[in-house]
Each structure stands twice: as C-alpha cells, then as structure tokens.
C-alpha cells in the first residue's frame, strides 16, 4: 500500500506510543492528572512545546480538551 502521507510515519508512531503504547501507561489517560503527567513526561523531549502537543494528545485520547471535564475532575483543570 502506498504511503499517503510521506514523512509522517515517525510522527504517527510517536503519537501511537503516547496514545496506546508504553507512553500511555505512564500517562494513564482518562484519570485525574493525565494532562499534567503528559506535560511532565513530554517536557523532557520537547521543552516549551509539550503543553500544546499534550493538549492534542489529550483530545485524541479522551475525546475532550484538557480542563473541560464539566466539573468532574477532582484535581481541577488539566
């Protein structure tokens, strides 16, 4: 099958690592503090850009933007 998005393969592997792989185990998506854990983990690899990337990952992993838990997040926004 042809690569419909050449050059994006490594980026998708990285997303899958943090969304479904060993990285996701560290972050524990859909639990209180998931966004903060993501930023803490990814800040090691992409300082200054981790919050934006984690916001995108959070929306993919949970279906909602960080901090939009309708008051159901006991740790506050994020």
N, CA, C and O atoms as a Tripos MOL2 file, in Angstrom:
@<TRIPOS>MOLECULE
protein
  312   311    78     0     0
PROTEIN
NO_CHARGES

@<TRIPOS>ATOM
      1 N           0.8360   -1.1730    0.0000 N.3       1 UNK1
      2 CA          0.0000    0.0000    0.0000 C.3       1 UNK1
      3 C           0.8850    1.2420    0.0000 C.2       1 UNK1
      4 O           1.8870    1.2950    0.7120 O.2       1 UNK1
      5 N           0.5200    2.2190   -0.7830 N.am      2 UNK2
      6 CA          1.2990    3.4470   -0.8980 C.3       2 UNK2
      7 C           1.1500    4.2980    0.3530 C.2       2 UNK2
      8 O           0.0900    4.3340    0.9780 O.2       2 UNK2
      9 N           2.2230    4.9780    0.7020 N.am      3 UNK3
     10 CA          2.2000    5.8910    1.8430 C.3       3 UNK3
     11 C           1.5070    7.1700    1.3940 C.2       3 UNK3
     12 O           2.0510    7.9280    0.5900 O.2       3 UNK3
     13 N           0.3110    7.4090    1.9100 N.am      4 UNK4
     14 CA         -0.4590    8.5780    1.5010 C.3       4 UNK4
     15 C           0.0320    9.8630    2.1560 C.2       4 UNK4
     16 O          -0.3020   10.9620    1.7140 O.2       4 UNK4
     17 N           0.8190    9.7190    3.2020 N.am      5 UNK5
     18 CA          1.3720   10.8850    3.8790 C.3       5 UNK5
     19 C           2.8620   10.6720    4.1060 C.2       5 UNK5
     20 O           3.2830   10.4300    5.2370 O.2       5 UNK5
     21 N           3.6630   10.7570    3.0550 N.am      6 UNK6
     22 CA          5.0910   10.5090    3.2130 C.3       6 UNK6
     23 C           5.7090   11.4710    4.2180 C.2       6 UNK6
     24 O           5.3700   12.6540    4.2520 O.2       6 UNK6
     25 N           6.6130   10.9540    5.0290 N.am      7 UNK7
     26 CA          7.2730   11.7740    6.0190 C.3       7 UNK7
     27 C           6.5300   11.8490    7.3470 C.2       7 UNK7
     28 O           7.0510   12.4170    8.3070 O.2       7 UNK7
     29 N           5.3140   11.2840    7.4260 N.am      8 UNK8
     30 CA          4.5180   11.3520    8.6490 C.3       8 UNK8
     31 C           4.5880   10.0590    9.4460 C.2       8 UNK8
     32 O           4.0320    9.9910   10.5420 O.2       8 UNK8
     33 N           5.2490    9.0390    8.9350 N.am      9 UNK9
     34 CA          5.2700    7.7380    9.5820 C.3       9 UNK9
     35 C           5.8290    7.7600   10.9870 C.2       9 UNK9
     36 O           5.2490    7.1680   11.8980 O.2       9 UNK9
     37 N           6.9450    8.4350   11.1720 N.am     10 UNK10
     38 CA          7.5580    8.5020   12.5030 C.3      10 UNK10
     39 C           6.6750    9.3060   13.4590 C.2      10 UNK10
     40 O           6.5740    8.9660   14.6380 O.2      10 UNK10
     41 N           6.0470   10.3520   12.9700 N.am     11 UNK11
     42 CA          5.1560   11.1550   13.8230 C.3      11 UNK11
     43 C           3.9800   10.3100   14.2930 C.2      11 UNK11
     44 O           3.5670   10.4050   15.4490 O.2      11 UNK11
     45 N           3.4460    9.4950   13.4110 N.am     12 UNK12
     46 CA          2.3120    8.6470   13.7920 C.3      12 UNK12
     47 C           2.7520    7.5730   14.7800 C.2      12 UNK12
     48 O           2.0080    7.2390   15.7020 O.2      12 UNK12
     49 N           3.9500    7.0300   14.5980 N.am     13 UNK13
     50 CA          4.4740    6.0580   15.5710 C.3      13 UNK13
     51 C           4.6130    6.6930   16.9410 C.2      13 UNK13
     52 O           4.2950    6.0720   17.9550 O.2      13 UNK13
     53 N           5.0890    7.9350   16.9730 N.am     14 UNK14
     54 CA          5.2400    8.6520   18.2290 C.3      14 UNK14
     55 C           3.8740    8.8920   18.8810 C.2      14 UNK14
     56 O           3.7190    8.6890   20.0860 O.2      14 UNK14
     57 N           2.8910    9.3210   18.0960 N.am     15 UNK15
     58 CA          1.5360    9.5160   18.6290 C.3      15 UNK15
     59 C           0.9910    8.2210   19.2040 C.2      15 UNK15
     60 O           0.4000    8.2240   20.2840 O.2      15 UNK15
     61 N           1.1760    7.1340   18.5100 N.am     16 UNK16
     62 CA          0.6600    5.8480   18.9810 C.3      16 UNK16
     63 C           1.3550    5.4090   20.2640 C.2      16 UNK16
     64 O           0.7250    4.8110   21.1360 O.2      16 UNK16
     65 N           2.6490    5.7010   20.3870 N.am     17 UNK17
     66 CA          3.3750    5.3770   21.6150 C.3      17 UNK17
     67 C           2.7290    6.0870   22.7970 C.2      17 UNK17
     68 O           2.5020    5.4700   23.8380 O.2      17 UNK17
     69 N           2.4280    7.3790   22.6510 N.am     18 UNK18
     70 CA          1.8640    8.1480   23.7570 C.3      18 UNK18
     71 C           0.3750    7.9330   23.9290 C.2      18 UNK18
     72 O          -0.1510    8.1540   25.0200 O.2      18 UNK18
     73 N          -0.3210    7.5080   22.8840 N.am     19 UNK19
     74 CA         -1.7700    7.2950   22.9920 C.3      19 UNK19
     75 C          -2.1400    5.8700   23.4000 C.2      19 UNK19
     76 O          -3.1020    5.6690   24.1410 O.2      19 UNK19
     77 N          -1.3830    4.8800   22.9210 N.am     20 UNK20
     78 CA         -1.7680    3.4820   23.1310 C.3      20 UNK20
     79 C          -0.6410    2.5800   23.6250 C.2      20 UNK20
     80 O          -0.8890    1.4460   24.0330 O.2      20 UNK20
     81 N           0.5740    3.0680   23.5910 N.am     21 UNK21
     82 CA          1.7130    2.2220   23.9320 C.3      21 UNK21
     83 C           2.2050    2.4240   25.3560 C.2      21 UNK21
     84 O           1.4380    2.7570   26.2600 O.2      21 UNK21
     85 N           3.5090    2.2140   25.5320 N.am     22 UNK22
     86 CA          4.1120    2.3360   26.8600 C.3      22 UNK22
     87 C           3.9910    3.7470   27.4140 C.2      22 UNK22
     88 O           3.8970    3.9320   28.6270 O.2      22 UNK22
     89 N           3.9920    4.7380   26.5400 N.am     23 UNK23
     90 CA          3.8150    6.1210   26.9880 C.3      23 UNK23
     91 C           2.4350    6.3420   27.5840 C.2      23 UNK23
     92 O           2.2900    7.0790   28.5590 O.2      23 UNK23
     93 N           1.4320    5.7170   27.0120 N.am     24 UNK24
     94 CA          0.0600    5.8440   27.5180 C.3      24 UNK24
     95 C          -0.0630    5.2360   28.9110 C.2      24 UNK24
     96 O          -0.8510    5.7050   29.7320 O.2      24 UNK24
     97 N           0.7150    4.1980   29.1730 N.am     25 UNK25
     98 CA          0.6990    3.5780   30.5060 C.3      25 UNK25
     99 C           1.2430    4.5680   31.5320 C.2      25 UNK25
    100 O           0.7360    4.6380   32.6520 O.2      25 UNK25
    101 N           2.2670    5.3300   31.1620 N.am     26 UNK26
    102 CA          2.8310    6.3300   32.0610 C.3      26 UNK26
    103 C           1.8450    7.4660   32.3290 C.2      26 UNK26
    104 O           1.7590    7.9780   33.4460 O.2      26 UNK26
    105 N           1.1100    7.8500   31.2970 N.am     27 UNK27
    106 CA          0.2030    8.9950   31.4120 C.3      27 UNK27
    107 C          -1.1320    8.6130   32.0560 C.2      27 UNK27
    108 O          -1.7330    9.4200   32.7650 O.2      27 UNK27
    109 N          -1.5910    7.3920   31.8130 N.am     28 UNK28
    110 CA         -2.8800    6.9260   32.3470 C.3      28 UNK28
    111 C          -4.0220    7.8570   31.9370 C.2      28 UNK28
    112 O          -4.6540    8.4990   32.7760 O.2      28 UNK28
    113 N          -4.2690    7.9120   30.6250 N.am     29 UNK29
    114 CA         -5.3400    8.7520   30.0990 C.3      29 UNK29
    115 C          -6.6660    8.4390   30.7850 C.2      29 UNK29
    116 O          -6.8980    7.3220   31.2470 O.2      29 UNK29
    117 N          -7.5190    9.4420   30.8410 N.am     30 UNK30
    118 CA         -8.8620    9.3470   31.4370 C.3      30 UNK30
    119 C          -8.8260    9.1320   32.9460 C.2      30 UNK30
    120 O          -9.7770    8.6070   33.5240 O.2      30 UNK30
    121 N          -7.7370    9.5360   33.5800 N.am     31 UNK31
    122 CA         -7.6730    9.5350   35.0400 C.3      31 UNK31
    123 C          -7.2560   10.9420   35.4580 C.2      31 UNK31
    124 O          -6.6130   11.6470   34.6800 O.2      31 UNK31
    125 N          -7.6060   11.3600   36.6630 N.am     32 UNK32
    126 CA         -7.2490   12.7070   37.1060 C.3      32 UNK32
    127 C          -5.7430   12.9530   37.0020 C.2      32 UNK32
    128 O          -4.9370   12.1160   37.4070 O.2      32 UNK32
    129 N          -5.3780   14.1070   36.4560 N.am     33 UNK33
    130 CA         -3.9780   14.4770   36.3180 C.3      33 UNK33
    131 C          -3.3160   14.0020   35.0440 C.2      33 UNK33
    132 O          -2.1060   14.1640   34.8870 O.2      33 UNK33
    133 N          -4.0810   13.4140   34.1180 N.am     34 UNK34
    134 CA         -3.4750   12.8620   32.9000 C.3      34 UNK34
    135 C          -2.7480   13.9220   32.0830 C.2      34 UNK34
    136 O          -1.6550   13.6690   31.5750 O.2      34 UNK34
    137 N          -3.3410   15.1030   31.9530 N.am     35 UNK35
    138 CA         -2.6880   16.1610   31.1760 C.3      35 UNK35
    139 C          -1.3780   16.5790   31.8390 C.2      35 UNK35
    140 O          -0.3680   16.7450   31.1540 O.2      35 UNK35
    141 N          -1.3790   16.7460   33.1260 N.am     36 UNK36
    142 CA         -0.1660   17.1400   33.8480 C.3      36 UNK36
    143 C           0.9300   16.0830   33.7140 C.2      36 UNK36
    144 O           2.1020   16.4130   33.5310 O.2      36 UNK36
    145 N           0.5400   14.8110   33.8060 N.am     37 UNK37
    146 CA          1.5340   13.7390   33.6330 C.3      37 UNK37
    147 C           2.1040   13.7660   32.2230 C.2      37 UNK37
    148 O           3.3030   13.5640   32.0280 O.2      37 UNK37
    149 N           1.2530   14.0130   31.2480 N.am     38 UNK38
    150 CA          1.7170   14.0860   29.8570 C.3      38 UNK38
    151 C           2.7450   15.1970   29.6960 C.2      38 UNK38
    152 O           3.8100   14.9850   29.1170 O.2      38 UNK38
    153 N           2.4250   16.3780   30.2060 N.am     39 UNK39
    154 CA          3.3520   17.5100   30.0820 C.3      39 UNK39
    155 C           4.6620   17.1960   30.7870 C.2      39 UNK39
    156 O           5.7340   17.4840   30.2540 O.2      39 UNK39
    157 N           4.5910   16.6190   31.9620 N.am     40 UNK40
    158 CA          5.8050   16.2730   32.7070 C.3      40 UNK40
    159 C           6.6650   15.2870   31.9120 C.2      40 UNK40
    160 O           7.8800   15.4610   31.8220 O.2      40 UNK40
    161 N           6.0510   14.2650   31.3400 N.am     41 UNK41
    162 CA          6.8050   13.2580   30.5770 C.3      41 UNK41
    163 C           7.3800   13.8440   29.2820 C.2      41 UNK41
    164 O           8.5560   13.6510   28.9760 O.2      41 UNK41
    165 N           6.5440   14.5580   28.5280 N.am     42 UNK42
    166 CA          6.9900   15.0410   27.2270 C.3      42 UNK42
    167 C           7.8980   16.2580   27.3050 C.2      42 UNK42
    168 O           8.6490   16.5290   26.3690 O.2      42 UNK42
    169 N           7.8390   16.9900   28.4000 N.am     43 UNK43
    170 CA          8.7010   18.1540   28.5410 C.3      43 UNK43
    171 C          10.1710   17.7620   28.5080 C.2      43 UNK43
    172 O          11.0270   18.5890   28.1930 O.2      43 UNK43
    173 N          10.4690   16.5110   28.8290 N.am     44 UNK44
    174 CA         11.8440   16.0040   28.7650 C.3      44 UNK44
    175 C          12.3500   15.9880   27.3220 C.2      44 UNK44
    176 O          13.5420   16.1660   27.0700 O.2      44 UNK44
    177 N          11.4320   15.7750   26.3830 N.am     45 UNK45
    178 CA         11.7970   15.5790   24.9800 C.3      45 UNK45
    179 C          11.4930   16.7810   24.0990 C.2      45 UNK45
    180 O          12.1110   16.9520   23.0480 O.2      45 UNK45
    181 N          10.5470   17.6120   24.5170 N.am     46 UNK46
    182 CA         10.1700   18.7690   23.7130 C.3      46 UNK46
    183 C           9.8720   19.9640   24.6270 C.2      46 UNK46
    184 O           8.7310   20.4190   24.6970 O.2      46 UNK46
    185 N          10.8870   20.4710   25.3230 N.am     47 UNK47
    186 CA         10.6510   21.5880   26.2430 C.3      47 UNK47
    187 C          10.0570   22.7880   25.5160 C.2      47 UNK47
    188 O          10.4780   23.1510   24.4180 O.2      47 UNK47
    189 N           9.0690   23.3860   26.1620 N.am     48 UNK48
    190 CA          8.4170   24.5490   25.5740 C.3      48 UNK48
    191 C           7.3060   24.2230   24.6010 C.2      48 UNK48
    192 O           6.5320   25.1070   24.2350 O.2      48 UNK48
    193 N           7.2090   22.9790   24.1730 N.am     49 UNK49
    194 CA          6.1700   22.5860   23.2220 C.3      49 UNK49
    195 C           5.2890   21.4760   23.7590 C.2      49 UNK49
    196 O           4.3130   21.0940   23.1120 O.2      49 UNK49
    197 N           5.6150   20.9530   24.9300 N.am     50 UNK50
    198 CA          4.9090   19.7920   25.4600 C.3      50 UNK50
    199 C           3.4330   20.0780   25.7250 C.2      50 UNK50
    200 O           2.5920   19.2190   25.4620 O.2      50 UNK50
    201 N           3.0970   21.2610   26.2370 N.am     51 UNK51
    202 CA          1.6970   21.5480   26.5700 C.3      51 UNK51
    203 C           0.7990   21.4950   25.3430 C.2      51 UNK51
    204 O          -0.2950   20.9340   25.3990 O.2      51 UNK51
    205 N           1.2490   22.0700   24.2450 N.am     52 UNK52
    206 CA          0.4480   22.0510   23.0200 C.3      52 UNK52
    207 C           0.2800   20.6400   22.4770 C.2      52 UNK52
    208 O          -0.8160   20.2430   22.0790 O.2      52 UNK52
    209 N           1.3740   19.8870   22.4640 N.am     53 UNK53
    210 CA          1.3150   18.5150   21.9550 C.3      53 UNK53
    211 C           0.4320   17.6590   22.8590 C.2      53 UNK53
    212 O          -0.3550   16.8430   22.3790 O.2      53 UNK53
    213 N           0.5710   17.8510   24.1770 N.am     54 UNK54
    214 CA         -0.2510   17.0820   25.1160 C.3      54 UNK54
    215 C          -1.7250   17.4610   25.0040 C.2      54 UNK54
    216 O          -2.5960   16.6100   25.1840 O.2      54 UNK54
    217 N          -2.0140   18.7180   24.7110 N.am     55 UNK55
    218 CA         -3.4090   19.1190   24.5130 C.3      55 UNK55
    219 C          -4.0110   18.3490   23.3370 C.2      55 UNK55
    220 O          -5.1480   17.8840   23.4050 O.2      55 UNK55
    221 N          -3.2400   18.2220   22.2640 N.am     56 UNK56
    222 CA         -3.7120   17.4530   21.1080 C.3      56 UNK56
    223 C          -3.8660   15.9760   21.4480 C.2      56 UNK56
    224 O          -4.8600   15.3520   21.0780 O.2      56 UNK56
    225 N          -2.8880   15.4170   22.1510 N.am     57 UNK57
    226 CA         -2.9740   14.0110   22.5490 C.3      57 UNK57
    227 C          -4.1600   13.7810   23.4800 C.2      57 UNK57
    228 O          -4.8730   12.7860   23.3470 O.2      57 UNK57
    229 N          -4.3720   14.6960   24.4190 N.am     58 UNK58
    230 CA         -5.4740   14.5640   25.3750 C.3      58 UNK58
    231 C          -6.8090   14.5040   24.6470 C.2      58 UNK58
    232 O          -7.6680   13.6860   24.9750 O.2      58 UNK58
    233 N          -6.9770   15.3730   23.6610 N.am     59 UNK59
    234 CA         -8.2370   15.3710   22.9230 C.3      59 UNK59
    235 C          -8.4110   14.0690   22.1450 C.2      59 UNK59
    236 O          -9.5180   13.5320   22.0840 O.2      59 UNK59
    237 N          -7.3460   13.5590   21.5570 N.am     60 UNK60
    238 CA         -7.4440   12.2770   20.8440 C.3      60 UNK60
    239 C          -7.7250   11.1210   21.7930 C.2      60 UNK60
    240 O          -8.5240   10.2370   21.4840 O.2      60 UNK60
    241 N          -7.0660   11.1310   22.9510 N.am     61 UNK61
    242 CA         -7.1770   10.0050   23.8860 C.3      61 UNK61
    243 C          -8.5010    9.9970   24.6410 C.2      61 UNK61
    244 O          -9.0540    8.9320   24.9170 O.2      61 UNK61
    245 N          -9.0120   11.1840   24.9740 N.am     62 UNK62
    246 CA        -10.1900   11.2480   25.8340 C.3      62 UNK62
    247 C         -11.4390   11.7640   25.1370 C.2      62 UNK62
    248 O         -12.5570   11.5800   25.6190 O.2      62 UNK62
    249 N         -11.2360   12.4130   23.9960 N.am     63 UNK63
    250 CA        -12.3790   12.9840   23.2790 C.3      63 UNK63
    251 C         -12.7530   14.3790   23.7510 C.2      63 UNK63
    252 O         -13.6930   14.9750   23.2240 O.2      63 UNK63
    253 N         -12.0300   14.9130   24.7410 N.am     64 UNK64
    254 CA        -12.3060   16.2700   25.2070 C.3      64 UNK64
    255 C         -10.9990   17.0280   25.3710 C.2      64 UNK64
    256 O          -9.9310   16.4370   25.5310 O.2      64 UNK64
    257 N         -11.1090   18.3570   25.3280 N.am     65 UNK65
    258 CA         -9.9340   19.1930   25.5280 C.3      65 UNK65
    259 C          -9.5390   19.1660   26.9970 C.2      65 UNK65
    260 O         -10.3900   18.9580   27.8610 O.2      65 UNK65
    261 N          -8.2630   19.3740   27.2910 N.am     66 UNK66
    262 CA         -7.8450   19.3930   28.6880 C.3      66 UNK66
    263 C          -8.5820   20.4920   29.4550 C.2      66 UNK66
    264 O          -8.7670   21.5990   28.9490 O.2      66 UNK66
    265 N          -8.9980   20.1730   30.6730 N.am     67 UNK67
    266 CA         -9.6890   21.1380   31.5060 C.3      67 UNK67
    267 C         -11.1790   21.2310   31.2640 C.2      67 UNK67
    268 O         -11.8570   22.0020   31.9440 O.2      67 UNK67
    269 N         -11.7180   20.4710   30.3150 N.am     68 UNK68
    270 CA        -13.1460   20.5140   30.0010 C.3      68 UNK68
    271 C         -13.8220   19.2290   30.4780 C.2      68 UNK68
    272 O         -14.3230   18.4430   29.6740 O.2      68 UNK68
    273 N         -13.8270   19.0310   31.7790 N.am     69 UNK69
    274 CA        -14.3890   17.8100   32.3510 C.3      69 UNK69
    275 C         -15.7590   18.0530   32.9580 C.2      69 UNK69
    276 O         -16.2600   17.2110   33.7030 O.2      69 UNK69
    277 N         -16.3710   19.1830   32.6550 N.am     70 UNK70
    278 CA        -17.6940   19.5160   33.2050 C.3      70 UNK70
    279 C         -17.7240   19.4120   34.7210 C.2      70 UNK70
    280 O         -18.7000   18.9380   35.3020 O.2      70 UNK70
    281 N         -16.6450   19.8590   35.3580 N.am     71 UNK71
    282 CA        -16.5810   19.8510   36.8150 C.3      71 UNK71
    283 C         -16.3550   18.5000   37.4330 C.2      71 UNK71
    284 O         -16.4930   18.3560   38.6480 O.2      71 UNK71
    285 N         -16.0090   17.4900   36.6360 N.am     72 UNK72
    286 CA        -15.8350   16.1310   37.1450 C.3      72 UNK72
    287 C         -14.3790   15.7590   37.4110 C.2      72 UNK72
    288 O         -14.0810   14.6120   37.7440 O.2      72 UNK72
    289 N         -13.4840   16.7130   37.2680 N.am     73 UNK73
    290 CA        -12.0790   16.4310   37.5070 C.3      73 UNK73
    291 C         -11.7190   16.9050   38.9080 C.2      73 UNK73
    292 O         -11.6480   18.1120   39.1400 O.2      73 UNK73
    293 N         -11.4900   15.9910   39.8520 N.am     74 UNK74
    294 CA        -11.2320   16.3830   41.2300 C.3      74 UNK74
    295 C          -9.9310   17.1470   41.4190 C.2      74 UNK74
    296 O          -9.7450   17.7970   42.4470 O.2      74 UNK74
    297 N          -9.0220   17.0810   40.4410 N.am     75 UNK75
    298 CA         -7.7460   17.7940   40.5670 C.3      75 UNK75
    299 C          -7.7990   19.1570   39.9160 C.2      75 UNK75
    300 O          -6.7830   19.8510   39.8700 O.2      75 UNK75
    301 N          -8.9510   19.5630   39.4120 N.am     76 UNK76
    302 CA         -9.0660   20.8500   38.7410 C.3      76 UNK76
    303 C          -8.7690   20.7150   37.2700 C.2      76 UNK76
    304 O          -8.6170   19.5980   36.7740 O.2      76 UNK76
    305 N          -8.6790   21.8340   36.5490 N.am     77 UNK77
    306 CA         -8.4320   21.7830   35.1140 C.3      77 UNK77
    307 C          -7.1270   21.0620   34.7890 C.2      77 UNK77
    308 O          -6.1260   21.2060   35.4910 O.2      77 UNK77
    309 N          -7.1630   20.2890   33.7160 N.am     78 UNK78
    310 CA         -5.9580   19.5870   33.2760 C.3      78 UNK78
    311 C          -5.9020   18.2300   33.8130 C.2      78 UNK78
    312 O          -4.9500   17.4970   33.5400 O.2      78 UNK78
@<TRIPOS>BOND
     1     1     2 1
     2     2     3 1
     3     3     4 2
     4     3     5 am
     5     5     6 1
     6     6     7 1
     7     7     8 2
     8     7     9 am
     9     9    10 1
    10    10    11 1
    11    11    12 2
    12    11    13 am
    13    13    14 1
    14    14    15 1
    15    15    16 2
    16    15    17 am
    17    17    18 1
    18    18    19 1
    19    19    20 2
    20    19    21 am
    21    21    22 1
    22    22    23 1
    23    23    24 2
    24    23    25 am
    25    25    26 1
    26    26    27 1
    27    27    28 2
    28    27    29 am
    29    29    30 1
    30    30    31 1
    31    31    32 2
    32    31    33 am
    33    33    34 1
    34    34    35 1
    35    35    36 2
    36    35    37 am
    37    37    38 1
    38    38    39 1
    39    39    40 2
    40    39    41 am
    41    41    42 1
    42    42    43 1
    43    43    44 2
    44    43    45 am
    45    45    46 1
    46    46    47 1
    47    47    48 2
    48    47    49 am
    49    49    50 1
    50    50    51 1
    51    51    52 2
    52    51    53 am
    53    53    54 1
    54    54    55 1
    55    55    56 2
    56    55    57 am
    57    57    58 1
    58    58    59 1
    59    59    60 2
    60    59    61 am
    61    61    62 1
    62    62    63 1
    63    63    64 2
    64    63    65 am
    65    65    66 1
    66    66    67 1
    67    67    68 2
    68    67    69 am
    69    69    70 1
    70    70    71 1
    71    71    72 2
    72    71    73 am
    73    73    74 1
    74    74    75 1
    75    75    76 2
    76    75    77 am
    77    77    78 1
    78    78    79 1
    79    79    80 2
    80    79    81 am
    81    81    82 1
    82    82    83 1
    83    83    84 2
    84    83    85 am
    85    85    86 1
    86    86    87 1
    87    87    88 2
    88    87    89 am
    89    89    90 1
    90    90    91 1
    91    91    92 2
    92    91    93 am
    93    93    94 1
    94    94    95 1
    95    95    96 2
    96    95    97 am
    97    97    98 1
    98    98    99 1
    99    99   100 2
   100    99   101 am
   101   101   102 1
   102   102   103 1
   103   103   104 2
   104   103   105 am
   105   105   106 1
   106   106   107 1
   107   107   108 2
   108   107   109 am
   109   109   110 1
   110   110   111 1
   111   111   112 2
   112   111   113 am
   113   113   114 1
   114   114   115 1
   115   115   116 2
   116   115   117 am
   117   117   118 1
   118   118   119 1
   119   119   120 2
   120   119   121 am
   121   121   122 1
   122   122   123 1
   123   123   124 2
   124   123   125 am
   125   125   126 1
   126   126   127 1
   127   127   128 2
   128   127   129 am
   129   129   130 1
   130   130   131 1
   131   131   132 2
   132   131   133 am
   133   133   134 1
   134   134   135 1
   135   135   136 2
   136   135   137 am
   137   137   138 1
   138   138   139 1
   139   139   140 2
   140   139   141 am
   141   141   142 1
   142   142   143 1
   143   143   144 2
   144   143   145 am
   145   145   146 1
   146   146   147 1
   147   147   148 2
   148   147   149 am
   149   149   150 1
   150   150   151 1
   151   151   152 2
   152   151   153 am
   153   153   154 1
   154   154   155 1
   155   155   156 2
   156   155   157 am
   157   157   158 1
   158   158   159 1
   159   159   160 2
   160   159   161 am
   161   161   162 1
   162   162   163 1
   163   163   164 2
   164   163   165 am
   165   165   166 1
   166   166   167 1
   167   167   168 2
   168   167   169 am
   169   169   170 1
   170   170   171 1
   171   171   172 2
   172   171   173 am
   173   173   174 1
   174   174   175 1
   175   175   176 2
   176   175   177 am
   177   177   178 1
   178   178   179 1
   179   179   180 2
   180   179   181 am
   181   181   182 1
   182   182   183 1
   183   183   184 2
   184   183   185 am
   185   185   186 1
   186   186   187 1
   187   187   188 2
   188   187   189 am
   189   189   190 1
   190   190   191 1
   191   191   192 2
   192   191   193 am
   193   193   194 1
   194   194   195 1
   195   195   196 2
   196   195   197 am
   197   197   198 1
   198   198   199 1
   199   199   200 2
   200   199   201 am
   201   201   202 1
   202   202   203 1
   203   203   204 2
   204   203   205 am
   205   205   206 1
   206   206   207 1
   207   207   208 2
   208   207   209 am
   209   209   210 1
   210   210   211 1
   211   211   212 2
   212   211   213 am
   213   213   214 1
   214   214   215 1
   215   215   216 2
   216   215   217 am
   217   217   218 1
   218   218   219 1
   219   219   220 2
   220   219   221 am
   221   221   222 1
   222   222   223 1
   223   223   224 2
   224   223   225 am
   225   225   226 1
   226   226   227 1
   227   227   228 2
   228   227   229 am
   229   229   230 1
   230   230   231 1
   231   231   232 2
   232   231   233 am
   233   233   234 1
   234   234   235 1
   235   235   236 2
   236   235   237 am
   237   237   238 1
   238   238   239 1
   239   239   240 2
   240   239   241 am
   241   241   242 1
   242   242   243 1
   243   243   244 2
   244   243   245 am
   245   245   246 1
   246   246   247 1
   247   247   248 2
   248   247   249 am
   249   249   250 1
   250   250   251 1
   251   251   252 2
   252   251   253 am
   253   253   254 1
   254   254   255 1
   255   255   256 2
   256   255   257 am
   257   257   258 1
   258   258   259 1
   259   259   260 2
   260   259   261 am
   261   261   262 1
   262   262   263 1
   263   263   264 2
   264   263   265 am
   265   265   266 1
   266   266   267 1
   267   267   268 2
   268   267   269 am
   269   269   270 1
   270   270   271 1
   271   271   272 2
   272   271   273 am
   273   273   274 1
   274   274   275 1
   275   275   276 2
   276   275   277 am
   277   277   278 1
   278   278   279 1
   279   279   280 2
   280   279   281 am
   281   281   282 1
   282   282   283 1
   283   283   284 2
   284   283   285 am
   285   285   286 1
   286   286   287 1
   287   287   288 2
   288   287   289 am
   289   289   290 1
   290   290   291 1
   291   291   292 2
   292   291   293 am
   293   293   294 1
   294   294   295 1
   295   295   296 2
   296   295   297 am
   297   297   298 1
   298   298   299 1
   299   299   300 2
   300   299   301 am
   301   301   302 1
   302   302   303 1
   303   303   304 2
   304   303   305 am
   305   305   306 1
   306   306   307 1
   307   307   308 2
   308   307   309 am
   309   309   310 1
   310   310   311 1
   311   311   312 2
@<TRIPOS>SUBSTRUCTURE
     1 UNK1         2 RESIDUE 1 A UNK
     2 UNK2         6 RESIDUE 1 A UNK
     3 UNK3        10 RESIDUE 1 A UNK
     4 UNK4        14 RESIDUE 1 A UNK
     5 UNK5        18 RESIDUE 1 A UNK
     6 UNK6        22 RESIDUE 1 A UNK
     7 UNK7        26 RESIDUE 1 A UNK
     8 UNK8        30 RESIDUE 1 A UNK
     9 UNK9        34 RESIDUE 1 A UNK
    10 UNK10       38 RESIDUE 1 A UNK
    11 UNK11       42 RESIDUE 1 A UNK
    12 UNK12       46 RESIDUE 1 A UNK
    13 UNK13       50 RESIDUE 1 A UNK
    14 UNK14       54 RESIDUE 1 A UNK
    15 UNK15       58 RESIDUE 1 A UNK
    16 UNK16       62 RESIDUE 1 A UNK
    17 UNK17       66 RESIDUE 1 A UNK
    18 UNK18       70 RESIDUE 1 A UNK
    19 UNK19       74 RESIDUE 1 A UNK
    20 UNK20       78 RESIDUE 1 A UNK
    21 UNK21       82 RESIDUE 1 A UNK
    22 UNK22       86 RESIDUE 1 A UNK
    23 UNK23       90 RESIDUE 1 A UNK
    24 UNK24       94 RESIDUE 1 A UNK
    25 UNK25       98 RESIDUE 1 A UNK
    26 UNK26      102 RESIDUE 1 A UNK
    27 UNK27      106 RESIDUE 1 A UNK
    28 UNK28      110 RESIDUE 1 A UNK
    29 UNK29      114 RESIDUE 1 A UNK
    30 UNK30      118 RESIDUE 1 A UNK
    31 UNK31      122 RESIDUE 1 A UNK
    32 UNK32      126 RESIDUE 1 A UNK
    33 UNK33      130 RESIDUE 1 A UNK
    34 UNK34      134 RESIDUE 1 A UNK
    35 UNK35      138 RESIDUE 1 A UNK
    36 UNK36      142 RESIDUE 1 A UNK
    37 UNK37      146 RESIDUE 1 A UNK
    38 UNK38      150 RESIDUE 1 A UNK
    39 UNK39      154 RESIDUE 1 A UNK
    40 UNK40      158 RESIDUE 1 A UNK
    41 UNK41      162 RESIDUE 1 A UNK
    42 UNK42      166 RESIDUE 1 A UNK
    43 UNK43      170 RESIDUE 1 A UNK
    44 UNK44      174 RESIDUE 1 A UNK
    45 UNK45      178 RESIDUE 1 A UNK
    46 UNK46      182 RESIDUE 1 A UNK
    47 UNK47      186 RESIDUE 1 A UNK
    48 UNK48      190 RESIDUE 1 A UNK
    49 UNK49      194 RESIDUE 1 A UNK
    50 UNK50      198 RESIDUE 1 A UNK
    51 UNK51      202 RESIDUE 1 A UNK
    52 UNK52      206 RESIDUE 1 A UNK
    53 UNK53      210 RESIDUE 1 A UNK
    54 UNK54      214 RESIDUE 1 A UNK
    55 UNK55      218 RESIDUE 1 A UNK
    56 UNK56      222 RESIDUE 1 A UNK
    57 UNK57      226 RESIDUE 1 A UNK
    58 UNK58      230 RESIDUE 1 A UNK
    59 UNK59      234 RESIDUE 1 A UNK
    60 UNK60      238 RESIDUE 1 A UNK
    61 UNK61      242 RESIDUE 1 A UNK
    62 UNK62      246 RESIDUE 1 A UNK
    63 UNK63      250 RESIDUE 1 A UNK
    64 UNK64      254 RESIDUE 1 A UNK
    65 UNK65      258 RESIDUE 1 A UNK
    66 UNK66      262 RESIDUE 1 A UNK
    67 UNK67      266 RESIDUE 1 A UNK
    68 UNK68      270 RESIDUE 1 A UNK
    69 UNK69      274 RESIDUE 1 A UNK
    70 UNK70      278 RESIDUE 1 A UNK
    71 UNK71      282 RESIDUE 1 A UNK
    72 UNK72      286 RESIDUE 1 A UNK
    73 UNK73      290 RESIDUE 1 A UNK
    74 UNK74      294 RESIDUE 1 A UNK
    75 UNK75      298 RESIDUE 1 A UNK
    76 UNK76      302 RESIDUE 1 A UNK
    77 UNK77      306 RESIDUE 1 A UNK
    78 UNK78      310 RESIDUE 1 A UNK
